Amino acid sequence: MAADHCGGGGATAVAGDLRIALVGSPNAGKTTLFNALTGLRAKTGNYPGVTVARFEGLCRCGEDDVVVEDLPGTYSLDPISPDEYVVTDVLDPENPTATPDALLVLLDATSLRRSLGLLAQVLQVGLPTAVVLSFTDELQRRGGALDVEALRRALGVDVHVVVAGGRGMAELRESLPAARSWRVPPLAPPTDSAETVAWIESILRTAQYRTPQVDERTRRIDAVLLHPVAGTLVFFAVMFTFFQTIFTLAAPVQDKVEEGFAALGSLVAAHVANPWLASFLGDALIGGLGGVVVFLPQIALLFLLVSLMESVGYMSRAAFLMDRVMSKAGLEGRAFVALLSSVACAIPGIMATRTLPSARDRLATMMAAPLMTCSARLPVYVLLIGLLVPREARFGPFGAQGTIMFVMYLVGAVSAMTMAWVFKRIGDRRGPILPFYMEMPSYRWPSWRSVGLAVWDACKAFLRKVTTIILATTILLWLLLNLPIRSDADLAAAGVDVGDDIAVSSYVVDHSYAADIGRVVGPVFEPLGFDWRINVGVLASLSAREVFVATLGQVAAATDPEEPTAALSHMTVLDGEHAGEPLFTPPTVAALLVFFLYALQCMSTIGVLRRETGTWKWPAIAFSYMFVLAWTMAFLTRQVVEALM
């Protein structure tokens, strides 16, 4: 569901006659169960009055449509963070607009004692309830035992067993339409903490529960992955290997996609006689949008890595490992989860700060999250790194392009933690220090269905963004790049050969409204080596960073419709004392990379910051400090690269 996070809230609620809320603790398999029940029919929106996302999906059980609502993961109904407050609000019987018809509580069989604590609180709500037991196969593998039928009698509610591979799902689905008639225990569990502990122990004795042994495989792996030194080295090695694969695995696919768009450009040039229509199809759609879509393989690989890390149980290890590092910035391991989520997109990363109990930590993490290198920067980085170093260049045994990409992500992460430290120090430092706890689940084979859905949702969201925000901005740019209209007489008077389509196109673009806008802001970016074409791309990227690629794609397509990417490397400076010199020199490309590393060029992120903080103050501060930081670091980078050449 990462892609739905990235899109933000606002989707309408799923329609259905029966509403069931899915309750469970983190890492109990709740997301896997939700995806199995709802498939691709999931929607996202916001709970009324708050910004915490709600996930709803339609489960079709024969002739019946059942709405399943995936509540945020929680260990208890004693909330300390915004997403945990949502769970208690939804289960509050005095809040009838949010209260579901029935509850489906997911319990991890390998940690049943702790899970029963949450169930005891849920049963006190008094709604029809059924229990789903997960990881019973793992319980048995690790030498544990459980009498499911005895557990069912002891709890007084139905208990369904669902294991890997989908066994038990059919029976669970068949029970959903009758959820309103699920049993409510005649005697609710006690509310006193000591009595609750006694109730849990009695349930475990009745169910003949035998605690599973420590997972030896997990223990051996964790001895390495949780080691302060070895674990950190492994983490960086995994990330380094990933960025190498972006250029080794995805690049050939990208080349094929690019060849396809080039062929389409040639067809348009050969068969579309109307010059305006040919320019729109060839420059705006094929040159602009096509220049962004070619990076879809890299986007898919990025989300595949993040999804695999979550599915196998490594994400919580990374958070635990980074807790010591995050503490240097005054934050905790949960903040690392939010920052790591920002690698996919800053929006879900900012929304993930709701799991942080401390308001100060939430604000500091939100202000730093946009500095993490997100998927929107990926097309920009791939394009610019390709202009900076050839594909065959290497640093020892490693590809130079992948190494530079890794460095960009690493610098982004270090910068994010540095700014989190700054904002934590300038904020109100008073308040209680809250504990950090995170369960370390056993390593498990990933659910390939869930992984596939996550990658599919990410790619679908990327293409949706291409066909909405980026398309609208690209069309506007095309108009600005082709207006005002020049007659043949005007062109001839300017010394342009009206029979040379490329000469005409180049002249029109260089004397367009877009060129005027780019030259107006020229003094701001001139010290960085940017000309008006780069300036327009930077301004356009405020709507979405990928638009920078689309802008250069349009400009390049106007110069060479058949080989727009190659045309970029041959562009020359048009104005000033450096006119005629190559535009994308190493100092300029390096400055551009660093500028995009730090600048906050995403209106959606600014909107989410406004919604999460409840004021325009913090989004304005974030945009301002990141622009100043981006300009300063880009200027310094240009000076260093020029000195080294």
ROFIVEX-659903 format. One record per residue (C-alpha): residue number from 1; residue in one letter; z, x, y. Coordinates in Angstrom, 2 decimals. Example, Ala and Ser with C-alpha at 12.3 -4.5 7.8 and 13.67 -1.06 7.14 Angstrom:
   n res       Z       X       Y
   1   A    7.80   12.30   -4.50
   2   S    7.14   13.67   -1.06
//
This chain:
   n res       Z       X       Y
   1   M    0.00    0.00    0.00
   2   A   -0.19    2.96    2.31
   3   A   -3.37    1.71    3.86
   4   D   -1.77   -1.60    4.75
   5   H    1.01    0.35    6.51
   6   C   -1.55    2.24    8.44
   7   G   -3.07   -1.00    9.65
   8   G    0.24   -2.18   11.03
   9   G    1.53   -5.74   10.93
  10   G    0.03   -8.97   11.95
  11   A   -1.56  -10.31    8.78
  12   T   -0.89  -13.96    8.06
  13   A    1.52  -14.87    5.29
  14   V    0.10  -15.55    1.85
  15   A   -0.11  -19.27    1.11
  16   G    1.50  -20.59   -2.05
  17   D    3.75  -23.40   -3.33
  18   L    6.42  -21.10   -4.79
  19   R    7.92  -17.98   -3.22
  20   I    9.75  -15.33   -5.25
  21   A   11.41  -12.28   -3.68
  22   L   11.36   -9.00   -5.60
  23   V   14.65   -7.10   -5.17
  24   G   15.45   -3.61   -6.44
  25   S   16.58   -0.13   -5.59
  26   P   14.20    2.71   -4.67
  27   N   12.51    4.47   -7.61
  28   A   13.20    1.55  -10.00
  29   G    9.48    0.82  -10.37
  30   K    9.40   -2.06   -7.89
  31   T    6.09   -1.11   -6.29
  32   T    4.45   -0.70   -9.70
  33   L    5.68   -4.14  -10.75
  34   F    4.54   -5.68   -7.46
  35   N    1.06   -4.17   -7.84
  36   A    0.86   -5.32  -11.46
  37   L    1.73   -8.89  -10.47
  38   T   -0.44   -9.14   -7.36
  39   G   -3.27   -6.65   -7.99
  40   L   -5.61   -6.44   -5.00
  41   R   -4.38   -9.73   -3.50
  42   A   -1.58   -8.20   -1.43
  43   K   -1.11   -8.80    2.30
  44   T    1.16   -7.25    4.89
  45   G    2.79   -8.57    8.04
  46   N    6.11   -8.35    9.87
  47   Y    9.36  -10.23    9.45
  48   P   10.04  -12.57   12.39
  49   G   11.93  -10.83   15.18
  50   V   11.80   -7.36   13.64
  51   T    9.19   -4.67   13.07
  52   V    9.93   -4.00    9.40
  53   A    6.82   -4.64    7.32
  54   R    6.76   -7.37    4.70
  55   F    4.54   -7.16    1.64
  56   E    3.37  -10.34   -0.01
  57   G    0.98  -10.91   -2.84
  58   L   -0.47  -13.85   -4.72
  59   C    0.17  -13.95   -8.45
  60   R   -2.09  -16.45  -10.18
  61   C   -0.42  -17.83  -13.29
  62   G   -2.92  -20.18  -14.88
  63   E   -3.28  -23.09  -12.49
  64   D   -0.31  -22.06  -10.39
  65   D   -0.24  -19.74   -7.37
  66   V    3.04  -17.88   -6.92
  67   V    3.79  -15.78   -3.84
  68   V    5.67  -12.57   -4.64
  69   E    7.42  -10.89   -1.73
  70   D    8.30   -7.21   -2.14
  71   L   11.52   -6.63   -0.22
  72   P   12.42   -3.12    1.00
  73   G   14.24   -1.03   -1.59
  74   T   18.02   -1.01   -1.26
  75   Y   21.02    0.18   -3.24
  76   S   23.31   -2.61   -2.02
  77   L   23.52   -5.60    0.30
  78   D   25.82   -3.71    2.67
  79   P   23.08   -2.57    5.08
  80   I   23.12    0.59    7.18
  81   S   19.40    0.85    8.10
  82   P   16.87   -1.64    9.57
  83   D   14.97   -2.20    6.32
  84   E   18.22   -2.87    4.43
  85   Y   19.20   -5.43    7.08
  86   V   15.96   -7.24    6.33
  87   V   16.98   -7.69    2.68
  88   T   20.30   -9.26    3.63
  89   D   18.61  -11.49    6.21
  90   V   16.04  -12.76    3.71
  91   L   18.75  -13.51    1.15
  92   D   20.98  -15.22    3.72
  93   P   21.17  -18.94    2.79
  94   E   21.83  -19.76    6.46
  95   N   18.35  -18.46    7.28
  96   P   16.21  -21.14    5.56
  97   T   12.91  -20.01    7.09
  98   A   13.09  -16.70    5.22
  99   T   15.03  -17.60    2.07
 100   P   12.79  -17.54   -1.04
 101   D   12.85  -20.13   -3.82
 102   A   13.97  -17.62   -6.45
 103   L   14.80  -13.95   -6.92
 104   L   13.41  -11.40   -9.35
 105   V   15.78   -8.42   -9.59
 106   L   14.47   -5.17  -11.01
 107   L   17.03   -2.99  -12.81
 108   D   16.47    0.57  -14.00
 109   A   17.73    0.71  -17.59
 110   T   18.42    4.44  -17.33
 111   S   20.90    3.86  -14.48
 112   L   22.14    0.39  -15.38
 113   R   25.72    0.93  -14.21
 114   R   24.61    1.56  -10.64
 115   S   21.92   -1.13  -10.78
 116   L   24.45   -3.79  -11.82
 117   G   26.29   -3.21   -8.55
 118   L   23.26   -4.45   -6.64
 119   L   22.76   -7.33   -9.09
 120   A   26.37   -8.45   -8.63
 121   Q   25.79   -8.85   -4.90
 122   V   22.47  -10.62   -5.43
 123   L   23.98  -13.13   -7.86
 124   Q   26.57  -14.02   -5.24
 125   V   23.73  -15.45   -3.11
 126   G   23.44  -18.36   -5.55
 127   L   19.64  -18.56   -5.83
 128   P   17.78  -19.00   -9.15
 129   T   17.50  -15.47  -10.50
 130   A   15.80  -13.56  -13.30
 131   V   16.14   -9.89  -14.19
 132   V   13.41   -7.40  -15.08
 133   L   14.48   -4.29  -16.98
 134   S   12.34   -1.20  -16.39
 135   F   12.26    2.17  -18.18
 136   T   13.79    0.88  -21.41
 137   D   11.38    3.18  -23.26
 138   E   12.76    6.14  -21.33
 139   L   16.30    4.96  -22.06
 140   Q   15.55    5.07  -25.77
 141   R   13.77    8.43  -25.52
 142   R   16.83    9.98  -23.90
 143   G   19.21    8.71  -26.58
 144   G   20.51    5.65  -24.73
 145   A   20.84    2.15  -26.14
 146   L   21.00   -1.43  -24.87
 147   D   21.20   -4.86  -26.52
 148   V   18.90   -6.92  -24.29
 149   E   19.86  -10.26  -25.84
 150   A   23.56   -9.52  -25.36
 151   L   22.87   -8.50  -21.76
 152   R   21.07  -11.80  -21.21
 153   R   24.07  -13.78  -22.50
 154   A   26.56  -11.72  -20.50
 155   L   24.68  -12.10  -17.21
 156   G   23.84  -15.76  -17.67
 157   V   20.26  -15.27  -16.43
 158   D   16.92  -14.53  -18.09
 159   V   16.18  -10.85  -18.73
 160   H   12.60   -9.62  -19.16
 161   V   11.70   -6.17  -20.46
 162   V    8.60   -4.56  -18.94
 163   V    7.60   -1.07  -20.05
 164   A    4.79    1.38  -19.31
 165   G    1.37    0.12  -20.28
 166   G    2.11   -3.44  -19.19
 167   R    4.01   -4.64  -22.24
 168   G    6.10   -7.65  -21.31
 169   M    3.99   -8.53  -18.26
 170   A    2.37  -11.56  -19.92
 171   E    5.75  -13.10  -20.72
 172   L    7.00  -12.40  -17.20
 173   R    3.93  -14.00  -15.63
 174   E    4.34  -17.12  -17.76
 175   S    7.91  -17.54  -16.51
 176   L    7.09  -17.36  -12.79
 177   P    5.83  -20.97  -12.25
 178   A    9.21  -22.26  -13.50
 179   A   11.20  -20.01  -11.15
 180   R   12.94  -22.89   -9.39
 181   S   14.56  -23.79  -12.71
 182   W   15.77  -20.24  -13.44
 183   R   19.45  -20.17  -14.18
 184   V   22.16  -19.56  -11.62
 185   P   25.32  -18.11  -13.17
 186   P   28.03  -20.81  -13.13
 187   L   30.57  -18.14  -12.16
 188   A   29.38  -15.61   -9.59
 189   P   30.50  -11.98   -9.96
 190   P   33.68  -11.10   -8.03
 191   T   33.42   -9.85   -4.46
 192   D   36.42   -7.51   -4.58
 193   S   35.22   -3.94   -5.19
 194   A   37.75   -3.18   -7.94
 195   E   37.02   -6.46   -9.70
 196   T   33.28   -5.80   -9.37
 197   V   33.71   -2.46  -11.16
 198   A   35.60   -4.25  -13.94
 199   W   32.85   -6.88  -14.15
 200   I   30.19   -4.16  -14.48
 201   E   32.13   -2.41  -17.24
 202   S   32.54   -5.67  -19.15
 203   I   28.81   -6.34  -18.92
 204   L   28.02   -2.85  -20.20
 205   R   30.45   -3.21  -23.11
 206   T   29.06   -6.59  -24.07
 207   A   25.48   -5.26  -23.93
 208   Q   26.56   -2.22  -26.01
 209   Y   25.09    0.02  -23.37
 210   R   25.01    3.71  -24.18
 211   T   24.34    5.97  -21.20
 212   P   21.21    8.08  -21.70
 213   Q   21.52   11.81  -21.96
 214   V   20.28   14.04  -19.19
 215   D   16.52   14.27  -19.39
 216   E   16.09   17.81  -20.67
 217   R   12.50   17.97  -19.49
 218   T   13.50   16.86  -16.00
 219   R   16.43   19.29  -15.96
 220   R   14.19   22.25  -16.83
 221   I   11.58   21.33  -14.24
 222   D   14.20   20.71  -11.56
 223   A   15.75   24.10  -12.23
 224   V   12.58   25.49  -10.66
 225   L   11.45   22.78   -8.24
 226   L   14.89   22.25   -6.68
 227   H   15.66   25.94   -6.40
 228   P   15.98   26.85   -2.69
 229   V   13.49   29.73   -3.00
 230   A   11.33   28.96   -6.04
 231   G   11.10   25.27   -5.19
 232   T    9.96   25.99   -1.66
 233   L    7.35   28.46   -2.89
 234   V    6.05   25.92   -5.41
 235   F    5.83   23.26   -2.70
 236   F    3.76   25.49   -0.43
 237   A    1.63   26.65   -3.37
 238   V    0.82   23.03   -4.25
 239   M   -0.15   22.24   -0.67
 240   F   -2.20   25.44   -0.35
 241   T   -4.08   24.65   -3.57
 242   F   -4.77   21.15   -2.34
 243   F   -6.44   22.32    0.86
 244   Q   -8.55   24.75   -1.13
 245   T   -9.79   21.82   -3.23
 246   I  -10.80   19.89   -0.11
 247   F  -13.56   22.42    0.51
 248   T  -14.40   23.18   -3.13
 249   L  -14.39   19.69   -4.68
 250   A  -15.08   17.36   -1.77
 251   A  -17.59   19.51    0.11
 252   P  -20.44   19.13   -2.44
 253   V  -19.97   15.35   -2.41
 254   Q  -19.91   15.43    1.37
 255   D  -23.20   17.36    1.36
 256   K  -24.84   14.65   -0.77
 257   V  -23.59   11.89    1.51
 258   E  -24.79   13.84    4.54
 259   E  -28.22   14.29    2.94
 260   G  -28.36   10.53    2.42
 261   F  -27.66    9.82    6.08
 262   A  -30.19   12.46    7.12
 263   A  -32.81   10.72    4.97
 264   L  -31.94    7.41    6.64
 265   G  -32.34    9.07   10.04
 266   S  -35.79   10.28    9.06
 267   L  -36.78    6.79    7.91
 268   V  -35.65    5.29   11.21
 269   A  -37.59    7.89   13.19
 270   A  -40.72    7.28   11.12
 271   H  -40.72    3.47   10.90
 272   V  -38.92    2.05   13.94
 273   A  -41.31    1.93   16.88
 274   N  -38.99    0.46   19.51
 275   P  -37.35    3.49   21.17
 276   W  -34.10    1.69   22.05
 277   L  -33.66    0.27   18.56
 278   A  -34.57    3.62   17.01
 279   S  -32.03    5.36   19.24
 280   F  -29.31    2.83   18.37
 281   L  -29.93    3.03   14.63
 282   G  -30.52    6.77   14.51
 283   D  -28.02    8.03   17.08
 284   A  -25.20    5.47   17.15
 285   L  -25.05    4.16   13.58
 286   I  -26.46    6.98   11.48
 287   G  -25.59    9.92   13.72
 288   G  -22.27    8.51   14.97
 289   L  -20.77    6.40   12.19
 290   G  -22.53    8.38    9.47
 291   G  -21.00   11.56   10.84
 292   V  -17.56   10.06   10.18
 293   V  -18.23    8.37    6.84
 294   V  -19.33   11.68    5.28
 295   F  -15.65   12.73    5.31
 296   L  -14.60    9.91    2.97
 297   P  -14.29   12.31   -0.03
 298   Q  -11.69   14.37    1.83
 299   I   -9.78   11.23    2.79
 300   A   -9.74   10.07   -0.84
 301   L   -8.46   13.47   -2.03
 302   L   -5.68   13.48    0.57
 303   F   -4.35   10.09   -0.46
 304   L   -4.74   10.94   -4.13
 305   L   -2.36   13.88   -3.67
 306   V    0.22   11.84   -1.75
 307   S    0.09    9.01   -4.29
 308   L    0.46   11.38   -7.24
 309   M    3.47   13.05   -5.60
 310   E    5.11    9.65   -5.22
 311   S    4.24    8.43   -8.72
 312   V    5.49   11.43  -10.70
 313   G    8.82   11.54   -8.81
 314   Y    8.17   14.68   -6.79
 315   M    8.47   13.06   -3.35
 316   S   12.24   12.63   -3.64
 317   R   12.54   16.27   -4.81
 318   A   10.60   17.42   -1.77
 319   A   12.92   15.39    0.47
 320   F   16.00   16.83   -1.23
 321   L   14.58   20.35   -1.00
 322   M   13.72   19.92    2.66
 323   D   17.12   18.42    3.53
 324   R   18.43   21.95    4.19
 325   V   15.42   22.70    6.40
 326   M   15.66   19.35    8.19
 327   S   19.35   19.95    8.87
 328   K   18.30   22.86   11.10
 329   A   16.61   20.26   13.29
 330   G   19.69   18.03   13.10
 331   L   17.95   15.59   10.75
 332   E   18.29   14.70    7.07
 333   G   16.05   14.57    4.03
 334   R   14.98   10.97    4.60
 335   A   13.42   12.11    7.88
 336   F   11.23   14.47    5.82
 337   V    9.96   11.49    3.81
 338   A    8.93    9.84    7.08
 339   L    7.27   13.03    8.31
 340   L    5.51   13.56    4.98
 341   S    4.25    9.96    5.13
 342   S    2.69   10.90    8.47
 343   V    0.36   13.27    6.64
 344   A   -1.47   10.14    5.52
 345   C   -1.08    8.36    8.86
 346   A    1.44    8.56   11.67
 347   I    1.86    4.78   11.70
 348   P    3.50    4.43    8.24
 349   G    5.43    7.61    9.01
 350   I    6.88    6.03   12.15
 351   M    7.57    2.81   10.27
 352   A    9.29    4.78    7.50
 353   T   11.97    5.85    9.99
 354   R   13.51    2.42    9.42
 355   T   15.21    3.88    6.35
 356   L   17.21    6.23    8.61
 357   P   20.68    4.84    9.36
 358   S   21.05    6.75   12.64
 359   A   19.24    5.43   15.71
 360   R   19.17    8.98   17.15
 361   D   17.50   10.30   14.01
 362   R   14.96    7.47   14.07
 363   L   13.96    8.21   17.66
 364   A   13.74   11.98   17.15
 365   T   11.63   11.50   14.00
 366   M    9.34    8.96   15.69
 367   M    8.70   11.29   18.62
 368   A    7.82   14.13   16.23
 369   A    5.85   12.24   13.57
 370   P    2.48   12.22   15.46
 371   L    2.49   16.03   15.36
 372   M    2.13   15.96   11.58
 373   T   -1.52   16.43   10.69
 374   C   -2.71   12.96    9.67
 375   S   -5.83   11.85    7.83
 376   A   -7.51   10.93   11.15
 377   R   -7.50   14.62   12.09
 378   L   -9.06   15.60    8.78
 379   P  -12.71   14.87    9.74
 380   V  -12.21   16.73   13.03
 381   Y  -10.70   19.74   11.27
 382   V  -13.38   19.86    8.58
 383   L  -16.14   19.70   11.20
 384   L  -14.63   22.34   13.50
 385   I  -13.58   24.69   10.70
 386   G  -17.12   24.44    9.36
 387   L  -18.37   25.53   12.79
 388   L  -15.80   28.32   13.00
 389   V  -16.23   30.03    9.62
 390   P  -19.01   29.83    7.03
 391   R  -18.30   28.17    3.69
 392   E  -18.65   31.43    1.75
 393   A  -16.10   33.31    3.91
 394   R  -12.94   34.31    2.04
 395   F   -9.47   35.74    2.59
 396   G   -9.14   37.81   -0.56
 397   P   -9.56   35.44   -3.52
 398   F   -9.10   32.33   -1.37
 399   G  -11.65   30.40    0.67
 400   A  -11.24   30.97    4.40
 401   Q  -11.89   27.32    5.27
 402   G   -9.18   26.01    2.96
 403   T   -6.74   28.66    4.18
 404   I   -7.29   27.71    7.83
 405   M   -6.83   24.04    6.93
 406   F   -3.51   24.85    5.23
 407   V   -2.39   26.80    8.30
 408   M   -3.23   23.83   10.53
 409   Y   -1.09   21.50    8.41
 410   L    1.72   24.05    8.26
 411   V    1.75   24.58   12.02
 412   G    1.75   20.81   12.52
 413   A    4.79   20.44   10.26
 414   V    6.69   23.26   11.97
 415   S    5.85   21.83   15.38
 416   A    7.01   18.37   14.32
 417   M   10.38   19.67   13.15
 418   T   10.74   21.76   16.31
 419   M   10.16   18.75   18.55
 420   A   12.50   16.65   16.40
 421   W   15.15   19.28   17.10
 422   V   14.40   19.12   20.83
 423   F   14.62   15.33   21.02
 424   K   17.74   15.29   18.89
 425   R   19.38   17.68   21.36
 426   I   18.32   15.83   24.54
 427   G   19.41   12.47   23.15
 428   D   22.88   11.03   22.78
 429   R   24.61   13.28   20.27
 430   R   27.58   11.02   19.78
 431   G   28.03    8.79   16.76
 432   P   29.15    9.08   13.14
 433   I   27.52   11.46   10.69
 434   L   26.18    9.25    7.92
 435   P   25.77   10.46    4.33
 436   F   22.41   11.36    2.86
 437   Y   21.87   10.18   -0.68
 438   M   18.69   10.02   -2.68
 439   E   18.20    9.35   -6.36
 440   M   16.34   11.94   -8.42
 441   P   14.31    9.88  -10.91
 442   S   13.07   11.43  -14.13
 443   Y    9.56   12.82  -14.00
 444   R    7.12   10.21  -15.23
 445   W    3.45    9.99  -15.89
 446   P    1.85    8.31  -12.89
 447   S    0.71    4.73  -13.10
 448   W   -3.01    5.29  -12.75
 449   R   -3.47    1.70  -11.66
 450   S   -0.99    2.16   -8.80
 451   V   -2.54    5.51   -7.88
 452   G   -6.00    3.99   -7.95
 453   L   -4.89    1.06   -5.80
 454   A   -3.30    3.43   -3.26
 455   V   -6.47    5.54   -2.99
 456   W   -8.67    2.45   -2.88
 457   D   -6.54    0.88   -0.13
 458   A   -6.67    4.13    1.86
 459   C  -10.46    4.40    1.58
 460   K  -10.85    0.71    2.37
 461   A   -8.65    1.08    5.46
 462   F  -10.67    4.13    6.56
 463   L  -13.94    2.23    6.20
 464   R  -12.42   -0.80    7.96
 465   K  -11.46    1.48   10.82
 466   V  -15.00    2.90   10.86
 467   T  -16.53   -0.58   11.05
 468   T  -14.16   -1.88   13.74
 469   I  -12.51    0.52   16.20
 470   I  -14.88    3.41   15.65
 471   L  -17.96    1.16   15.61
 472   A  -16.99   -0.53   18.88
 473   T  -16.28    2.81   20.55
 474   T  -19.49    4.30   19.16
 475   I  -21.58    1.44   20.56
 476   L  -19.92    1.83   23.96
 477   L  -20.60    5.56   23.85
 478   W  -24.22    4.97   22.90
 479   L  -24.64    2.76   25.96
 480   L  -22.98    5.34   28.20
 481   L  -25.15    8.10   26.72
 482   N  -28.39    6.14   27.31
 483   L  -27.78    4.57   30.70
 484   P  -29.10    4.44   33.36
 485   I  -32.58    3.62   32.08
 486   R  -35.20    6.19   33.07
 487   S  -38.83    5.20   33.54
 488   D  -41.70    7.47   32.55
 489   A  -42.28    8.13   36.23
 490   D  -38.68    9.24   36.68
 491   L  -38.95   11.53   33.68
 492   A  -42.25   12.99   34.82
 493   A  -40.82   13.59   38.30
 494   A  -37.97   15.52   36.67
 495   G  -40.47   17.68   34.81
 496   V  -39.83   16.14   31.39
 497   D  -42.70   15.81   28.92
 498   V  -42.65   12.05   28.21
 499   G  -44.52   12.69   24.97
 500   D  -41.71   14.85   23.59
 501   D  -39.11   12.43   22.21
 502   I  -36.42   15.08   21.78
 503   A  -36.94   16.42   25.32
 504   V  -36.73   12.88   26.70
 505   S  -33.60   12.11   24.67
 506   S  -31.90   15.35   25.71
 507   Y  -32.67   14.72   29.39
 508   V  -31.41   11.11   29.25
 509   V  -28.17   12.15   27.56
 510   D  -27.57   15.01   30.02
 511   H  -28.04   12.65   32.98
 512   S  -26.22    9.63   31.57
 513   Y  -23.08    7.82   32.68
 514   A  -21.24    9.56   29.86
 515   A  -22.29   12.93   31.26
 516   D  -21.01   11.87   34.70
 517   I  -17.63   10.92   33.20
 518   G  -17.46   14.16   31.26
 519   R  -18.18   16.21   34.35
 520   V  -15.58   14.32   36.43
 521   V  -12.81   15.48   34.07
 522   G  -14.46   18.88   33.74
 523   P  -11.94   20.75   35.91
 524   V   -9.13   19.68   33.56
 525   F  -10.78   21.06   30.43
 526   E  -12.95   23.85   31.84
 527   P  -10.21   26.51   31.29
 528   L  -10.37   25.59   27.58
 529   G  -14.12   26.21   27.43
 530   F  -15.08   22.55   27.00
 531   D  -18.27   21.18   28.53
 532   W  -18.96   17.54   29.39
 533   R  -20.05   16.65   25.84
 534   I  -16.75   17.87   24.39
 535   N  -14.88   16.19   27.25
 536   V  -16.46   12.83   26.44
 537   G  -15.56   13.28   22.79
 538   V  -11.95   14.07   23.70
 539   L  -11.72   11.00   25.95
 540   A  -13.35    8.77   23.35
 541   S  -10.97   10.03   20.66
 542   L   -8.12    8.26   22.46
 543   S   -9.19    5.14   20.55
 544   A   -9.25    7.02   17.24
 545   R   -9.49   10.76   16.58
 546   E  -12.48   10.31   14.28
 547   V  -14.52    9.09   17.27
 548   F  -14.71   12.73   18.41
 549   V  -16.84   13.42   15.33
 550   A  -18.92   10.30   16.00
 551   T  -19.47   11.38   19.61
 552   L  -20.71   14.84   18.66
 553   G  -22.79   13.20   15.94
 554   Q  -24.56   11.05   18.52
 555   V  -25.18   13.95   20.86
 556   A  -26.44   16.11   18.00
 557   A  -28.66   13.32   16.66
 558   A  -30.29   13.03   20.07
 559   T  -31.14   16.74   19.82
 560   D  -32.17   16.85   16.16
 561   P  -32.28   13.48   14.32
 562   E  -33.02   15.09   10.94
 563   E  -30.35   17.86   10.97
 564   P  -27.60   16.70   13.37
 565   T  -24.89   18.87   11.81
 566   A  -27.00   22.01   12.06
 567   A  -27.84   21.06   15.65
 568   L  -24.17   21.33   16.62
 569   S  -24.03   25.03   15.81
 570   H  -27.08   25.64   18.02
 571   M  -25.86   23.75   21.09
 572   T  -25.69   25.74   24.31
 573   V  -23.68   25.36   27.51
 574   L  -25.61   23.23   29.99
 575   D  -23.74   23.84   33.25
 576   G  -22.11   26.64   35.19
 577   E  -22.29   30.38   34.99
 578   H  -22.33   30.35   31.16
 579   A  -25.36   28.04   30.95
 580   G  -27.56   28.91   27.99
 581   E  -24.77   30.57   26.02
 582   P  -23.63   29.08   22.68
 583   L  -21.25   26.14   23.18
 584   F  -19.21   26.29   19.98
 585   T  -18.03   29.89   20.17
 586   P  -14.96   30.97   18.17
 587   P  -12.65   30.76   21.24
 588   T  -13.87   27.24   22.06
 589   V  -13.63   25.98   18.48
 590   A  -10.17   27.53   18.07
 591   A   -9.02   25.88   21.32
 592   L  -10.41   22.54   20.13
 593   L   -8.60   22.83   16.80
 594   V   -5.29   23.54   18.51
 595   F   -5.84   20.78   21.08
 596   F   -6.35   18.20   18.33
 597   L   -3.37   19.63   16.47
 598   Y   -1.00   18.64   19.29
 599   A   -2.62   15.84   21.32
 600   L   -1.59   12.21   20.73
 601   Q   -5.06   10.63   20.58
 602   C   -4.43    7.34   18.81
 603   M   -3.81    4.08   20.65
 604   S   -2.60    2.46   17.41
 605   T    0.18    5.05   17.13
 606   I    1.17    4.47   20.76
 607   G    1.28    0.72   20.07
 608   V    3.52    1.20   17.04
 609   L    5.83    3.47   19.04
 610   R    6.09    0.71   21.65
 611   R    6.89   -1.87   18.99
 612   E    9.45    0.31   17.19
 613   T   11.30    1.47   20.33
 614   G   11.00   -1.82   22.24
 615   T    9.89   -0.07   25.44
 616   W    6.90    1.73   26.95
 617   K    9.16    4.59   28.04
 618   W    9.07    6.55   24.80
 619   P    5.33    6.10   24.08
 620   A    4.62    7.35   27.63
 621   I    6.88   10.35   27.08
 622   A    5.25   11.07   23.71
 623   F    1.70   10.90   25.11
 624   S    2.57   13.04   28.13
 625   Y    4.47   15.82   26.39
 626   M    1.88   16.08   23.61
 627   F   -1.01   16.31   26.09
 628   V    0.73   19.06   28.06
 629   L    1.61   20.84   24.82
 630   A   -1.95   20.49   23.51
 631   W   -3.55   21.82   26.71
 632   T   -1.13   24.73   26.98
 633   M   -1.41   25.81   23.34
 634   A   -5.21   25.43   23.40
 635   F   -5.44   27.60   26.52
 636   L   -3.23   30.30   24.99
 637   T   -5.21   30.17   21.75
 638   R   -8.49   30.66   23.61
 639   Q   -7.09   33.66   25.45
 640   V   -5.84   35.25   22.22
 641   V   -9.12   34.72   20.35
 642   E  -11.13   36.10   23.27
 643   A   -8.88   39.17   23.37
 644   L   -9.39   39.75   19.64
 645   M  -13.19   39.50   19.79
//
